[in-house]
């Protein structure tokens, strides 16, 4: 039986752009991507139970691909980032570039533009937003926001009183990529030694070698302690990293037959309370005292916040908080100091930053104890884009429905118009 | 026919995609000035201080009916004798006619080795088979410092370890482990099975009375 001849496809290289264009503008691709996004959203939502919020977001939504086990079978799936990029390209080319421009389609064009704004907003949030916290006791002021989850290594030239004017930083984004069996030698021209990091663990506990549980911990013993790596917590902000540090002086160091200075660094030596002073590992090279410490990544905001009063009320007879709010003064160069209140659901928004009343401390504080307030500080250049995109999409759909209505009524009027011939 | 504007649209997108991937080159150390709120540090001499072990003062004998050691406040059950604490024991008791029963509180910064590892370390001391992560997660909980701590009760031949190879048959280990990421708390009672049984109410009374001294 003869089969109808199918049109042959020209796969010559000069036609590849055309094929690519057809592929990325196809409606089928959009359908497949939207279906996969549904699957990834479902897996990501369920994944929060096992992985916690942050890890689930990273695995399912901020990734290009991931593997998951579905009904006992390992499956490789595209991540949210890849799917959203493909959808963005598909909608840009298919719904804005390729589509025939005519008045009838104006509403759909606008609504697609709104959806593209939403995707672009997600990308901007992913790449450029920051979130951290600021903790203050009454009377304290700060312009510094600390990360919940990111830790960096700092080397500090210290005075005997424990004061440092500057620090040399090994950034959090590089420290976080270290594997437990990896060693990194870090060089700084202006320091008289090289810094070597190894055995980095994103969650660890130093255990005295005299403790029974130290028997099961492998790894080097330094100053009576071993570093015991722990399972990472579902809530990434609860992880307390640790690593081994080696200082190799360039003069009199290992290269000259000397011994390196070794230490275990543990992020628990940093502060848990805004009044605490961090406790670095100290060492001397030449005549200079230095400190080494894992600290939370931090950044400044363009104004200072001073806590004037922290109001904390408990339910009668129990320790549970009923209400807590902060009275602050915002201090900004060239501006008048502004007294403000930050309450639950009443954040302070200024200069692109939003200060939310988040929590309080210290843990276990009793009635009458002095307490500190903690603000969640968010900076997201696209935080209003979802609203704008919904407005644009809404306008687009309204225009589209209006056009459809006008067309329908026009057609109906024509159809039911009295025929002059039958009159 | 007009060529589709493929390159003009896709090139910026590809550039955006590549920019988002970022590089993995490890830099050297980056120098930066410290702001006023970052300049002050506490210089400590030992790792013991740096890792917060010595922030828990060593236990001293409390009063007859109420104790306050290592920043903790608690009721001492009747018939229990408080002993000096040690580096690993914040609060330490013995009980029984010959003091063969023991109960102590230990705290560690961090997760202290993890819940499952510690449950199985205790079970190992009683010559009992280790539990799986799921079985550990299914252990009953009891409140300790207002939080749900895992309750462990094992009968067997008790080998305390710590350099001793002696084993005590027909013993019972009863304890609570609260292993949060910020710190781990262990309350452990061991002794001859019948004696531990007699003192289980005293154990509950002691655990319920345990609070942090914030004064």
Contacts between the chains, C-beta under 8 A, distances in Angstrom:
chain1	res1	chain2	res2	distance
A	17	B	4	7.6
A	17	B	6	4.7
A	17	B	7	7.3
A	18	B	4	7.0
A	18	B	6	7.8
A	20	B	6	6.5
A	20	B	10	7.7
A	21	B	4	4.7
A	21	B	6	4.7
A	24	B	10	7.7
A	81	B	20	8.0
A	85	B	13	7.5
A	85	B	17	6.2
A	88	B	13	7.4
A	89	B	9	7.9
A	89	B	10	7.0
A	89	B	13	5.7
A	92	B	9	6.3
A	92	B	13	7.7
A	93	B	9	5.9
A	93	B	10	8.0
A	97	B	4	7.6
A	97	B	5	6.5
A	97	B	9	6.2
A	98	B	4	7.3
A	123	B	16	7.9
A	123	B	20	7.5
A	126	B	20	8.0
A	127	B	20	6.1
A	142	B	37	5.1
A	143	B	35	7.1
A	144	B	35	5.9
A	144	B	37	5.5
A	144	B	38	6.9
A	155	B	29	6.3
A	156	B	34	7.9
A	156	B	41	6.9
A	158	B	41	6.4
A	158	B	43	7.0
A	160	B	43	7.8
A	162	B	40	6.3
A	162	B	41	4.3
A	162	B	42	6.0
A	162	B	43	4.5
A	163	B	39	5.5
A	163	B	40	6.0
A	163	B	41	7.4
A	164	B	34	5.9
A	164	B	39	5.9
A	164	B	41	6.4
A	165	B	33	6.6
A	165	B	34	6.2
A	165	B	39	6.7
A	166	B	31	6.2
A	166	B	32	6.5
A	166	B	33	4.9
A	166	B	34	5.9
A	167	B	31	7.5
A	167	B	32	6.0
A	167	B	34	5.7
A	167	B	38	7.8
A	168	B	29	3.8
A	168	B	30	6.8
A	168	B	31	5.3
A	169	B	29	6.3
A	169	B	30	4.9
A	169	B	31	7.7
A	169	B	32	6.1
A	170	B	29	5.8
A	170	B	30	7.8
A	171	B	27	7.1
A	171	B	30	6.6
A	174	B	26	5.2
A	174	B	27	6.7
A	177	B	24	6.6
A	184	B	26	6.1
A	186	B	26	7.4
A	186	B	28	5.9
A	186	B	29	5.7
A	187	B	28	5.1
A	187	B	29	7.7
A	188	B	28	5.3
A	188	B	29	3.9
A	188	B	31	7.5
A	189	B	28	7.6
A	190	B	31	6.6
A	191	B	29	7.0
A	195	B	29	6.8
A	203	B	111	7.6
A	203	B	181	7.2
A	204	B	110	6.9
A	205	B	108	6.8
A	205	B	109	6.7
A	205	B	110	2.9
A	205	B	111	5.6
A	205	B	112	6.0
A	205	B	113	6.7
A	205	B	184	8.0
A	206	B	47	7.0
A	206	B	51	4.5
A	206	B	109	7.4
A	206	B	110	7.2
A	207	B	108	7.1
A	207	B	112	7.4
A	207	B	113	6.6
A	208	B	48	7.5
A	208	B	53	6.7
A	208	B	87	6.9
A	208	B	88	7.4
A	210	B	87	6.6
A	210	B	88	6.9
A	211	B	88	5.5
A	211	B	108	7.5
A	212	B	88	7.9
A	212	B	121	6.6
A	212	B	161	6.0
A	212	B	162	6.5
A	213	B	112	6.7
A	213	B	113	4.1
A	213	B	117	6.9
A	213	B	118	6.6
A	213	B	121	6.1
A	216	B	113	7.4
A	216	B	117	6.8
A	216	B	121	7.6
A	217	B	113	7.6
A	222	B	47	7.3
A	223	B	46	6.8
A	223	B	47	4.1
A	224	B	47	6.5
A	224	B	48	7.1
A	225	B	47	5.1
A	225	B	51	6.6
A	228	B	110	7.8
A	228	B	113	5.7
A	230	B	110	6.7
A	230	B	111	4.8
A	230	B	113	7.7
A	230	B	114	5.8
A	230	B	181	7.9
A	231	B	111	8.0
A	231	B	114	6.2
A	233	B	181	5.1
A	235	B	181	7.8
A	238	B	180	7.8
A	238	B	181	3.7
A	238	B	182	7.2
A	239	B	181	6.8
A	240	B	110	5.7
A	240	B	181	6.5
A	240	B	182	7.8
A	263	B	47	7.6
A	264	B	47	6.7
A	266	B	50	7.5
A	266	B	51	5.8
A	266	B	110	7.6
A	268	B	51	6.5
A	268	B	52	6.2
A	268	B	109	5.1
A	268	B	110	6.2
A	269	B	50	4.8
A	269	B	51	6.8
A	269	B	52	7.6
A	272	B	182	7.5
A	276	B	42	7.8
A	277	B	40	5.3
A	277	B	41	5.5
A	277	B	42	3.9
A	278	B	41	5.5
A	278	B	42	7.0
A	279	B	41	7.1
A	279	B	42	4.9
A	279	B	43	7.8
A	279	B	44	4.9
A	279	B	49	6.8
A	279	B	50	4.8
A	280	B	41	5.5
A	280	B	43	7.7
A	280	B	50	8.0
A	281	B	47	7.9
A	281	B	50	6.4
A	282	B	43	5.7
A	282	B	44	7.9
A	291	B	41	5.9
A	291	B	43	7.7
A	293	B	41	7.7
A	298	B	38	7.5
A	300	B	35	6.8
A	364	B	145	7.8
A	364	B	212	4.7
A	364	B	214	6.1
A	365	B	214	6.6
A	366	B	214	4.9
A	369	B	214	5.9
